[in-house]
C-alpha cells in the first residue's frame, strides 16, 4: 500500500541540464514537516545558501501540496516557497484551484525547480513523468491566453489539465509578479512570478492522471469533512464565506474602518449609498452574468465563478468574480467607486500576472503624488493619474507589466519605487521596511494585522485569516491593547502555517483543532495531537526566520512605513497611534516566541525545543555587531534542517 497520505515522490527539475529526477522523503521528515509550506521551507533552508540572490539560478522554487491534498474538501491548494524579490528573503504563498490535487494525482507531493532554462519553456507533468516544452510562442501572452494555448496544443479539456503561468509581468521580472492559473487563482506574495521568470519558465501544466492517494480511514475522513462543512455553514461569520467567498467584506468593512480608501488619506467611508451599492455582494451577483460555476477541487464554497459584464463601458469582458482584495485594491484604494470598473481592472491585473495588493498600493501612491503635485504628466508618461481614473490605471498597470517608461520604476514595488522617485514620495508609501506591503485593508484599525505584517518572515502577514480565539481556547485581545495583541499573535503563530502544510484551502477548512487533526489522522493513520500540530506550525515559522537571519535579516526592518502606521484623522480609529506602542509589542512578542530581542534570532533553546537543534550553529555562529548588522561570513558549515 505504501505510505498513507502521500503520493511518495518529489519531482526535481534541473533547468540548467534539462534533466528530471525523483526523490523520496522518509516518514520521519514527513511527520515533522507534513508537506506544503513545511516541506517547502525545509527544502529552501537546506538548498539555498547564504549569498544566493532571488534571481540567481541557484535559488529554488518549491511547489508543494500536503497530506490532505486531493483527498479532503477544498484540497486543490498548494504552497509556493522561494526566496522572493520584494524582501530578498523567504516567502510562502498559497493558491487554490486544481494544481495541488492534480500534482498528487500525477504521483508527486511536490516539485523542486532549480537552474535556468536555455530559452523560454514550460514544464509539462503527466502520469508520473515530466518534460520541458518550448514556450517561445507564449512570450508576452497573458495568463488566460497561456492557459488556453497550452490546453489546446495538448488536446485536453478545461477540466483535464491545470495550468499556472506568469504573464508579461513575470517575464519582465516585475518584483511583484504573480503565478496565476485555473482562471484567476493566484500565488502572488513576494514576487514568486518574478522568480519563475528569472528561470525562463513560462508555465507549469499538469494533466489529470488516475493515481489515487492511499487513505488510512476513508470513511472517517468523509465524516470529518462533512462535519467541517456543516461547522462552516452553521457559523454566523464563516457561513458568509460559504455563500459569497470574501465578496461581502468590502461593504461590511467600510463602515467598520477596515477598508483601504485612497492610500490611507482617509479612514471613514467616503462612498455614497449608491456607490457602496455597486460593491454589494447581492448587487454584483445580480448584475454580473454567470458564465459557469468554477469551484476549486472538491470544494462546495460558492465563489470564484466565471462571469461576464453584460453592459456599460466594460460590456462583454469575461473573467473571474473578484474577491475582496480585487475590489478594494482596484476600487476604494485608488478612488474608483464603481464595482463594475473594479471588476474589469481586477481581471486585467490577473491576466498580466501582477499581485493584486501591491498593484493597488503602487497605483494609490502614484495617484496621491499626482494629486499633490509631487508628480506631473511628464513623470507619468502623459497619463492623468487622478483618483478614480480607471483608464489611466489600466494603462499604468500595462506599463508596469512591461517595464515601460515610469512603469520600469514602479515595477520595483512600493518601497523601492518611492525611494527612486524621491520628492517626498516615500512619505506616501505603504509597506513594511522589509519591502512587503499589507493586504488591501486599513490596518490602522486592526493592529494585530499591522504588527503581524511588520514582523513577518514570509513577505506577507503570517496570520492571514486571524484564528478565532474561542477555537484556540483563548480570549480575543482587546482592540488597541498592545500587550494583549502581541501576546495573542505569538500564541496563535503556528495555526496558519500548520494549515498551509496540509494542502487545503483556509476558507473551506477553518481552524477547528479536532477536525483538522482528525482529518490528518484519518488520512495518515497517525496519532497527531493539536499540540504536535502547533509544533509543526512553529517549526515552520522559526525555520523561515532562521533562513532570513542567514540571508542578512536586520531587525530594524521590522517596522511599518510612516504612512502605514499613520494616525487616522477620521473614522472608527480616529486618533489611534500604534507608533509609540511598537517597541512594547515587540518585547512581548519576542519573549513569547522565544526570540532574542536584540538580534531577532530564535534562541537556541527555542530551536532545540522544536527539534531544530541542527540549525543552531548556522545562525548563532553569525556575530552581531554593535550596529545591529550581521556579519556575512559563514564560519561554520551549513547544517540541514533535520
N, C-alpha and C positions, 0 to 999 in steps of 0.2 A: 504493500500500500504506500510505502514511503512516509515522509513526514506530513502529519496532518496540518492543514492550514497554509501550506506553501507549495508553489509551483516547483521549487527545488533548484532553480538555476538563476544566475545573473549573467546577462549578456554584456560583454566588454567589447567596445568598438574602438579600434585604433585607427583614426582617420589618417594619420601620417603614413601608415603602412597599408591602409585599405584592408585590414585584417579583423577577424572576429574570433573571440574565444568565449568559453563558457566556464563559469566559476560557481562553486557551491559554498554556502555559509554553513558552519556547523551549528547544531541545535543550541549550544550554549550561547553563542553570539546572537542567534535569532531571539532567544528568550530575553536576552539582555537589552536588545535594541528594537526588537519586533519587526520593523520594516519602515516604509515611508520616510518621515523626517529623521527617525532614529538611525536606521541603517545607512541612509544617505549621509548623515552627519559624520558617522564613524568613517565612512569611505573618504569623505572630504578631508577629515582630520589626518587620516593615515597617509593620504597620497598627495596632498597639495602642500608643499613645503614652504617654509619661510622664504620670502623674496619673489615668489611667483605672483605675477600680476593677473588681474581678471581676464585680460585679453591674450595672455600667453597660452601657447599650445599645451603647456604643462597643466593648466587649470583643468579641473574635472567638471563635467556636467553630469549629475546623477539624477535619474528619474526612477522613483520607487513607488510601488503600491505597498500594501501591507496584508496581514493575515486575514482580514475581513474583506479584502478587495475581491469583487466579483461574486461574493457569496452572501453578503448581507444587503440590506436595502440601502440605496444611495451609495453604492460602493464602486463607482467608476472613478473615484478620486485618486489622484497621485500627487506626490511631492516632487518638486524640483529643487535640488540643492547644489550650490556652486559658490564661488567667490564672485561677488557682484560689483558692478562698476560705480554705483552711487556711494556706497560706504567704503569700498575697497576692502570689504570684509565678507563674512559668510552670509548666506541668505537661505531661507527656506520659504517657498511659496507653493501654494496648492491650487489645483484646478479640478473641476468636475467634468462631467461628460461621460465618455466611454473608455478613455485611454487606459485608466488603471485596470479595469476589468479585462479588456482585450489583451493588454500586456500579459496578464496572468494566464489567459486562455491560450496565448501563444507559447506558454511554457516558461515564462520568466517572471521573477519577482521584481526585477529592476534592470536598468540599463546604465552602464558607465561609459561615458563618451570622453575620449581624450584625443589630443593632437589637432591637426587641421587638414581638411580635405584638399586635394590638388586643385579642385575647382568647385564651383557651387554644386552641391549634391543634396540628395535626400536619402534618409535611411528607411528601408522597407523591411518590415518584420512580419513573418508569417510562418505558421506551423513549425515553430521551434528553430527557424532559420532566419538569417538576415542578409541583406545585400545593400550596397551603395549604388544609387542610380543617379545619372546625370540630371541636374536641375537647372541647367543654363537657360532653358526655355521658360523657367519660372521666375527668372530675375525680374525684380520690380513689381511682381504680381502681389495683390493684396491677399490677406489670409483666406478669404472666402474663395477667391479665384484659384488660389493654390490648392485648396482642398478639393474643389470641383475637378480641376485638371488632373490631379493625381488619381482620383477615383475613376475618372473617365479612361485614362490610359491603362489603369489596372483592370478595367472592366467590372468594377464592383458597384453595388448599390450604395445608397447613403448609409444604411444601417450595417453594411457588411465590412466597413472599414472606419477606423478613427484616424484623423489626420490633425496633427498640431504643427503649426508653421510660424515663421516670422514673416512680417510684411516688409515694406520698404524701410521702416524704422530699424528693424533688426539688421538688415543688410548694410545699412549705413551707420551701424554701431551707435545709435542714439542711446544714451546712458539709461533711459527708462523705457527701452523697448521690451515688449512682452512676447510670450509664447501663447498663441491663440489657436483654438481648434474646436471641432464639433459645433460649428456655428455659434461662436461667441463666448465660449468658455476660456478663461484667461488665467495663466500663471504669470503674474506681472511684476511682483515687487523686486526691487533692487536690480532691474535691468537684465533678467535672465535671457531675454531675447537678444540683447547685445552680445552676451557670451556665446550664444549659438551662432550668431552672425560672424563672430570672430573666428569661428571654426569652419566657416564656409559651408554651413549646414542650413539648408532652407527649411526642411520639414522632417518630421518623423511620422511615418504611416504604419499602422498595424492592422493587418487583415484579421477578421474574426476567425478564430480557429475553434476546434472542438475539444481541446483539453479541458478537463474539469478539475477543480481543486478538491482534494480529499478532505472531507469534513468529518470530525470525530462523532458528533451527535447532531445530524441534520434536523431532527425533529425538535430538539431543544433550541437550536438556532432559530428555526422558524417561529417557535413560540415566543422567544425573546424579541425577535424583530417585530412581531405583531404587537407585543407589549410596548416597545419603543414608539411605534407609530401611534398607538392608542394614547400613550402618555402625551405625545406632542399634540394630538388632536383635541385632547381634553383640557389642555392647559390654556388659560386665557391669553397669555402672551405668545407662547410658542405656536398656537394654532393659527395665528396671523401669518406666520411664515409658511405654514402648510398650505393655506389657501392663496397667498399672494407673494410668496418669497419676501423680499425686502421692499416691495413696491409701496407699502403703506407708511414706510418710515419717514418720508420727507414731510408729508402733511402732519403726521403725529409729532415729529421732532421740531417743526418750525416754531410752534408756539412755546415749546419747552427749551428753546435756545440751544438745540443740538445740531442745527444745520448751518453749514458754512454759507454766509452771504457776502458777496463782493470782497473776497480776500480778507475777511475779518475787519472790514471797515465799519461794520455794524453787527450787532448781536441780536437785536429784536427783529422780528419778521417784518419786512417792508412790503410784502405782497398784498395786493387787494384780494378780496374773496374770489373774484373771477380769475385772477392769475393763479391763485393757490389751487383752484378747482382743476386747472389743466394738469396738475401733478397728482390729483386724487386717483387712487388705485381703481375704483369703480369707473370713473370717467374714462381713464385710459383703456380699460378693458372693453368698454362700450364703444369708444371712439376708434381704436385700432382694429383693423381687420385681422382675424385669426387665420393664418395660413395653415398651420398644423401645430398640434401639441408636440413638444420637443423635450420630454423628460430625460434626465440622465439615466445611467444604467440602473435598472431595478429600483427606480425612485417613484414615489407616488405624490411628491410635492407638486403643487400647481404653479409653476413659474417657468421662465426661460422659453416661452413659446416663440415660434417664428411668426412674426406679424408683418402687416403691410400698412403703410399710411395711406388712407383712402382718398384724401382730398387736400386742398391747400397747396402751399408752395413746395411741399415735400411729397406730393401725391405719387404713389407708385413705388416709393422706397420700401424695399423688403429687408428685414433684419431681425434681430432678436429683441424681445421685450427687455428693456434695460432693467437692472436692479437699482437700488438706492444710489450707489456710488455714481452710476451713469447719469441719473437725473440731477444729483447735486453738483457733480464736477462740471457737467456741461449745461447746467441750468443756473441754480442760485449762486454758485461760486463765481460765475462770470457775468452775473447780472442779466441772464437770459431767463425770463419768467414765462416762457411758453413751453409746455410739456412736449408738444409735437416737434418743435425745433430741437429740444434736448434729446429726444428720441433719435432724430436724424444725426446729430453730432456724435452721440454716444456710439452709434454703429460705425460712423466714419473712423473714430478712434480705434475701435476693434479691428476694422479691416486694415488699417495702416499698421497695426501691430504696436500700438503705444499703450502704456499703462495708464489707466483712466485717471487715477487720483493725481499723479504727478502732472499729467497734462492739464488738469484743471487748475492746479496751483501755479503752473507756469503761465497759463493764459491770464489768470486773475492778477498775477504780479505785473504782467505787461500792461494789462488794461488800466490798472490803478496808476502805474507810472505814466501812461499816455494821458490819462485824465488830469494828472497832477502837473503835467508839463515836463516831467523828467525825460520822457521820450517824445519824439515827434514823428511825422510821417516819413521823413528821410530815414530815421532809425528803423522804422518798421517796414521798410521796403514799399512804402506807399499805401499800406493798409491802415485804415482808420480804426484803430483798436480801442473803440469806445465800449463802455459797458453794454452788454447785450447785443453787440453787433455779431450776429450769427455767421454771416457770410465772411466777415473778416476772420473770425475764429476758425472757420473751416479752412480758409486759405492758409492761415498760420500753421495749423496742425499738419497740413500737407507740406509746407516748407520745412517744418521741424523734421518730419519723417524722412525727408530727402536732404537735409542739412543745406538748404539753400538760403543765402543771404543771412538775415538775422536768425533764421532757423538753425544755422550752424552753431550759434551761441546758445540758443535756448535748448538745443539737443543735449547739452551737458547737464540739464536738470536745474531745479530752482536754485540751489545753493551756489553752484559754480557759475551759472548764468548771471545771477545777481552780482557776483563779485566781478565778473568780466565787464558787465555793463557799467558799473560804477554809478556815479551821480546820485547816490543815496538809495539805489535800488535794493541794496541789502537790507535796508530798514523795512522793506515791503515783503521780504521773502519769508515764507512759512516752511520751516524744516527743523529737524534736529541738527545739531552741529556735527553729527556723524555724516550727514548728507542725505538722510532719508526723509521723506515727507509723510504726514499723517494720512489717515483715511479722510474722506471729504465730509468731515464733521466739524463742528465748533467745539474743540476740546477744552476751551476755556471754561466751559460749563460741565466738563467731565474730566476732573483732574486725574482720575485713575488712568484714562487713556492717554492723556498728555504726558504723564510721568512714565508710563509704560513704554510709549513710543520713544521717549528720550533715552531710556536705559536699555533699549532693545539691542540684541546682538544679531538679528536676522534681517535688518533692513526694513522691517515693518513692526507694528506693535505685536507683542507676543501673546497678549490675552485674546486678541481677535474678538469673538463674541464673549463678552465678560461672563464667566461662570456664575450661575445663580448661587448665592451664598447658602441658601437653605439646602441645596443638594449636597453641599460640601460639609454640612453641619456647622456652618459659620454664620455670623451676623453680618448683614450688609454694612459697609463702612458709612459713617455719617458724611453727607456731602460737604466738601470743602474742609474736611478734617485731615490734615496732612499725615499725622502718625497712623491713624486708622487706615487710610487709603494705602500708604506704603506697606503696612503690615499685611493687609488683605492681598495685595498684589504678590507679595512674597509667598503667602500661604497657598495661593492657587496657581503658582507659577508653573507647576508641572501638568496642569489639566489639559490645556490646548495642545502642547507638544505630544502628550500621550495619545490624544485623539488623532493627531497628524501622523502617528506611527501605524495606525490601524488600516488606513486605506479607505476611509469613509468620509462622507460629507458631514460637516458640523451642523448643518441645518437639519438634515434628516436623521442625525444621531446625536442627541443632546447629551449634556454632561450628567447623566444619571448613573452613578457608580455601579450599582448592582446589575444594571442592564449592559453597560459597556464591558465590564469584566466578565459577566455571564456569557455574552456573545463570544468573547475571545476564548474562553474556556470551552465553549461548545464546539468551536471550530478546531482548536488545537489539542484538546484533551488535557490541557494543563490545569493547575490549581491556583491560578493567578488570584491575588487579592488586590483590593484598591490601594493598599499601602505599597505593594510592589509596582502597581501601575504608576503611582506618583514618583517612585524611584526611577522608573524609566523616563518619565517626563523631565524630571530634574537632571537626570544624567544627560539628556539631550541638551537642555539649557546650559549646563556647565561645560559641555564639550564645545558648544558654539562659542561660549565666552573664551575658553582656552584657545580655540583656533584664532580668534581675533586678537588675543593677547600676543600670541606667537607672530602675528602678522602686523604688529605695530600699533595695536589699540592704545588710545590715550584717554584716560578717564575724564579729562576736561571737555571731551566731545559729548559727554552725556548731559546735554543741556539743550533746551529749546532756543530757537532764534528769538530775537526781541519781539517780532510780530506774533510768533506762535504763542508766546506767553504774555501777550499784551493784556491790559486791563480793559474789559468791556465797558463802554460808556453808556450802554443801554441794555435792555433785555433782562432775562432772569438772573444772569450772573454779573449784573452791573456792579462795578467797584471791587469785584473779587480779584485778588492779586496772589498768584501762586509763586511769583518770583522769590519772595523772601522766605518761602517755605521749602524750596527745593533742596537745600543743604540738609535740613532736618529730615526730609523724606528719604534722602539718600542714606543717611546714617541708619535710619530704622530698616530700610530695605536691605542694605548691605549686611547688617548684623543678622537679620533673619535668614538671609540667603547663605550666610557663612562665607562672605567675601571680604577681602581686605579693603578697608575704606580708602587707604592712600593710593593703592595701585589698581584697584578694581579686580584683582585676581581672585579666583576661588581659592580659599585656604587649603593647605594640604590635607587637613583632617576632613574637610568637606568632600574633597575628591576621593579620599580613601573610603569615606562612608558611602559613596556612590559606586564603589568598585571601579574607580578610575585612578588607582594608585600609580599605574604605569606612566601617567602623563604628568605627575607632579614634577619630575626633573625638567620636563620640557619648558614649563612656564616659570618655575621658581629658580631656575638657573640663570634667568634673564634678569639682570640687576636694574633696579630703578635709580635713576639719577635724581639729584635734588630738584631738578626742573620738572620732574614728573614724566619725562620722556623715557623711552625704553631702548636699551642697547640692542642693536640689530644683530649682534653676533650670536651664534648658537654654540656655546661652549660644550654642550653635551649632545650625543646622538639623539635624534628624534625617536621617541618610542611610540608604539602603537597605542590605540585607544582601548586595547584589551579585548 
